[in-house]
Amino acid sequence: CQAIRKLPETFFPPFINEVVCDEDRACLYFYEYPHGKCKQKHMNFVVLRNVGTPQCQIWQKFNLNVRVSCECFV
């Protein structure tokens, strides 16, 4: 499923698009019998974080672990 993660006010960009897996459901069906499980895959994504104040902004890079895909394992 597609999801939008809202980051705190001190981050830019304010939103991150993600793909969220349902790891409790089967991901493969063979003659209507469920097999396999989905596993969430992640990617490091660099965002900016204001470590200053709203009036005097100081931006630093911040690594964020973003959910990007699902992988089916049997």
Backbone as ProteinMPNN parsed JSONL, in Angstrom:
{"seq_chain_A": "CQAIRKLPETFFPPFINEVVCDEDRACLYFYEYPHGKCKQKHMNFVVLRNVGTPQCQIWQKFNLNVRVSCECFV", "coords_chain_A": {"N_chain_A": [[0.833, -1.192, 0.0], [0.401, 2.248, -0.65], [1.747, 4.943, 1.19], [1.892, 8.024, 3.027], [4.332, 9.633, 4.767], [4.378, 11.937, 7.3], [6.662, 14.302, 8.24], [8.316, 15.81, 11.117], [8.073, 19.389, 11.858], [10.617, 20.456, 11.673], [11.917, 19.283, 9.58], [12.833, 18.866, 6.108], [12.118, 17.492, 2.997], [8.639, 18.042, 3.938], [6.986, 15.814, 3.703], [7.096, 12.29, 2.964], [6.831, 9.885, 0.464], [5.878, 6.512, 0.722], [6.058, 2.883, 0.479], [4.176, 0.463, 1.951], [4.276, -2.712, 3.376], [2.131, -5.527, 3.92], [2.969, -7.655, 6.101], [1.819, -9.869, 7.23], [0.219, -11.245, 5.519], [-0.238, -13.653, 2.862], [1.71, -13.707, -0.15], [1.739, -14.981, -2.511], [-0.103, -17.142, -4.528], [-1.079, -20.447, -5.204], [-3.046, -22.422, -6.998], [-5.175, -21.4, -5.468], [-4.189, -21.703, -2.894], [-2.482, -20.244, -0.225], [0.885, -19.023, -0.234], [4.168, -18.093, 0.838], [5.506, -15.013, 2.192], [5.344, -11.478, 2.576], [8.074, -9.206, 2.698], [9.308, -6.277, 4.096], [11.133, -3.787, 2.371], [13.797, -1.465, 2.606], [15.279, 1.818, 2.118], [17.971, 4.069, 2.407], [17.48, 7.51, 2.734], [18.264, 10.834, 2.151], [17.412, 13.63, 3.975], [16.711, 17.039, 4.973], [17.384, 18.64, 8.075], [16.395, 21.071, 10.347], [18.465, 22.424, 12.619], [18.666, 24.732, 13.885], [16.839, 27.65, 14.665], [13.402, 28.673, 13.919], [13.664, 31.293, 12.987], [16.391, 31.611, 12.489], [17.653, 29.575, 10.532], [19.431, 26.521, 10.433], [20.58, 24.14, 8.463], [21.002, 20.648, 8.372], [22.195, 17.56, 6.98], [20.281, 14.574, 7.152], [19.904, 11.163, 7.675], [17.336, 9.073, 6.648], [15.377, 6.222, 7.098], [13.581, 4.792, 4.673], [10.609, 3.188, 3.682], [10.419, 1.316, 0.813], [9.629, -0.787, -0.891], [8.142, -4.076, -1.416], [8.989, -7.479, -0.89], [8.526, -10.768, -1.972], [8.809, -13.766, -0.21], [9.237, -17.221, -0.317]], "CA_chain_A": [[0.0, 0.0, 0.0], [1.108, 3.526, -0.651], [1.528, 5.743, 2.396], [2.607, 9.297, 3.098], [4.836, 9.883, 6.12], [4.533, 13.358, 7.62], [7.827, 14.522, 9.091], [8.169, 16.974, 12.005], [8.246, 20.712, 11.24], [12.031, 20.793, 11.512], [12.472, 18.519, 8.46], [12.473, 19.182, 4.727], [10.735, 17.86, 2.73], [7.727, 17.743, 5.051], [6.311, 14.541, 3.464], [7.826, 11.258, 2.224], [5.986, 8.81, -0.061], [6.416, 5.201, 1.05], [5.302, 1.678, 0.165], [4.093, -0.296, 3.197], [3.878, -4.107, 3.149], [1.362, -6.27, 4.918], [3.835, -8.813, 6.306], [1.044, -10.973, 7.788], [-0.567, -11.889, 4.468], [0.491, -14.38, 1.828], [1.942, -12.871, -1.327], [1.736, -15.835, -3.684], [-1.171, -18.146, -4.449], [-0.967, -21.544, -6.147], [-4.335, -23.111, -6.929], [-5.917, -20.768, -4.373], [-3.545, -21.945, -1.6], [-1.502, -19.17, 0.02], [2.293, -19.339, -0.008], [5.074, -16.949, 0.93], [5.229, -13.835, 3.021], [5.986, -10.246, 2.129], [9.067, -8.615, 3.59], [9.5, -4.852, 3.82], [12.458, -3.364, 1.93], [14.073, -0.074, 2.972], [16.358, 2.538, 1.453], [18.361, 5.302, 3.082], [17.11, 8.707, 1.99], [18.797, 11.997, 2.851], [16.534, 14.797, 4.092], [17.331, 18.127, 5.724], [16.819, 18.883, 9.405], [16.763, 22.382, 10.889], [18.962, 22.327, 13.992], [18.636, 26.093, 14.407], [15.509, 28.125, 15.053], [12.637, 29.081, 12.737], [14.143, 32.583, 12.506], [17.775, 31.441, 12.036], [17.676, 28.159, 10.173], [20.702, 25.85, 10.169], [20.159, 22.861, 7.903], [21.969, 19.555, 8.343], [21.707, 16.342, 6.344], [19.79, 13.574, 8.092], [19.549, 9.915, 6.993], [16.022, 8.558, 7.018], [15.112, 4.89, 6.575], [12.292, 4.91, 3.992], [10.047, 1.934, 3.163], [10.321, 1.557, -0.619], [9.044, -1.871, -1.674], [7.863, -5.35, -0.754], [9.577, -8.622, -1.58], [7.845, -11.994, -1.59], [9.677, -14.891, 0.117], [8.52, -18.494, -0.191]], "C_chain_A": [[0.87, 1.246, 0.0], [0.747, 4.284, 0.615], [2.331, 7.032, 2.294], [3.019, 9.513, 4.541], [5.035, 11.384, 6.295], [5.683, 13.498, 8.605], [7.582, 15.724, 10.009], [8.495, 18.287, 11.282], [9.699, 21.067, 10.966], [12.683, 20.069, 10.332], [11.997, 19.063, 7.12], [12.961, 18.049, 3.844], [9.812, 17.445, 3.876], [7.027, 16.391, 4.919], [7.228, 13.603, 2.688], [6.812, 10.214, 1.757], [6.657, 7.471, 0.227], [5.503, 4.097, 0.529], [5.347, 0.809, 1.417], [3.556, -1.698, 2.89], [3.004, -4.621, 4.281], [2.094, -7.591, 5.112], [3.098, -10.012, 6.893], [0.252, -11.739, 6.734], [0.328, -12.629, 3.497], [0.632, -13.487, 0.59], [1.919, -13.678, -2.625], [0.663, -16.903, -3.501], [-0.986, -19.173, -5.558], [-2.21, -22.405, -5.986], [-5.126, -22.681, -5.687], [-5.361, -21.056, -2.98], [-2.461, -20.895, -1.379], [-0.103, -19.716, 0.307], [3.056, -18.029, 0.142], [4.592, -15.848, 1.842], [5.953, -12.627, 2.432], [6.979, -9.766, 3.173], [9.319, -7.18, 3.139], [10.947, -4.587, 3.411], [12.596, -1.868, 2.21], [15.212, 0.5, 2.134], [16.689, 3.772, 2.285], [18.075, 6.483, 2.175], [17.59, 9.901, 2.801], [17.779, 13.134, 2.8], [17.302, 15.869, 4.858], [16.601, 18.324, 7.045], [17.329, 20.227, 9.913], [17.176, 22.206, 12.351], [19.063, 23.712, 14.629], [17.245, 26.44, 14.894], [14.716, 28.448, 13.796], [13.121, 30.41, 12.143], [15.57, 32.491, 11.935], [17.991, 29.951, 11.742], [19.097, 27.674, 9.879], [20.342, 24.43, 9.734], [21.301, 21.858, 7.904], [21.331, 18.367, 7.637], [21.338, 15.329, 7.418], [19.384, 12.335, 7.295], [18.248, 9.368, 7.549], [15.829, 7.201, 6.349], [13.694, 4.878, 6.003], [11.87, 3.537, 3.472], [9.758, 2.126, 1.672], [9.664, 0.436, -1.425], [8.771, -3.079, -0.796], [8.497, -6.459, -1.574], [8.913, -9.881, -1.062], [8.86, -13.111, -1.372], [8.815, -16.133, 0.306], [9.244, -19.38, 0.806]], "O_chain_A": [[1.95, 1.267, 0.591], [-0.402, 4.272, 1.058], [3.32, 7.111, 1.565], [2.175, 9.57, 5.435], [5.766, 12.018, 5.535], [5.677, 12.886, 9.674], [6.734, 16.565, 9.712], [9.12, 18.281, 10.221], [9.977, 21.901, 10.104], [13.883, 20.226, 10.107], [10.914, 19.637, 7.008], [14.129, 17.673, 3.936], [10.171, 16.592, 4.689], [6.522, 15.864, 5.911], [8.032, 14.041, 1.865], [6.022, 9.713, 2.559], [7.857, 7.311, 0.005], [4.344, 4.332, 0.185], [6.427, 0.456, 1.893], [2.525, -1.853, 2.235], [3.126, -4.204, 5.433], [1.864, -8.544, 4.368], [3.696, -11.078, 7.042], [-0.327, -12.782, 7.038], [1.497, -12.286, 3.323], [-0.212, -12.632, 0.322], [2.063, -13.117, -3.711], [0.546, -17.495, -2.428], [-0.762, -18.814, -6.714], [-2.4, -23.044, -4.951], [-5.671, -23.513, -4.961], [-5.988, -20.694, -1.984], [-1.617, -20.68, -2.249], [0.065, -20.725, 0.992], [2.636, -16.989, -0.365], [3.418, -15.775, 2.207], [7.038, -12.752, 1.864], [6.754, -9.902, 4.375], [9.517, -6.911, 1.955], [11.876, -5.103, 4.032], [11.639, -1.107, 2.069], [15.994, -0.231, 1.527], [15.793, 4.439, 2.803], [18.394, 6.456, 0.986], [17.348, 9.972, 4.006], [17.342, 13.546, 1.725], [18.412, 15.629, 5.333], [15.379, 18.196, 7.129], [18.531, 20.492, 9.911], [16.353, 21.884, 13.207], [19.493, 23.847, 15.774], [16.556, 25.6, 15.474], [15.29, 28.494, 12.708], [13.004, 30.63, 10.937], [15.91, 33.217, 11.0], [18.447, 29.187, 12.593], [19.859, 28.332, 9.171], [19.863, 23.625, 10.533], [22.42, 22.169, 7.494], [20.116, 18.175, 7.677], [21.994, 15.235, 8.455], [18.607, 12.438, 6.346], [18.082, 9.22, 8.76], [16.093, 7.055, 5.155], [12.72, 4.947, 6.752], [12.677, 2.812, 2.891], [8.958, 2.984, 1.297], [9.189, 0.681, -2.534], [9.112, -3.109, 0.387], [8.54, -6.39, -2.802], [8.75, -10.049, 0.147], [9.683, -13.379, -2.248], [7.797, -16.101, 0.998], [8.809, -20.502, 1.063]]}, "name": "protein", "num_of_chains": 1, "seq": "CQAIRKLPETFFPPFINEVVCDEDRACLYFYEYPHGKCKQKHMNFVVLRNVGTPQCQIWQKFNLNVRVSCECFV"}
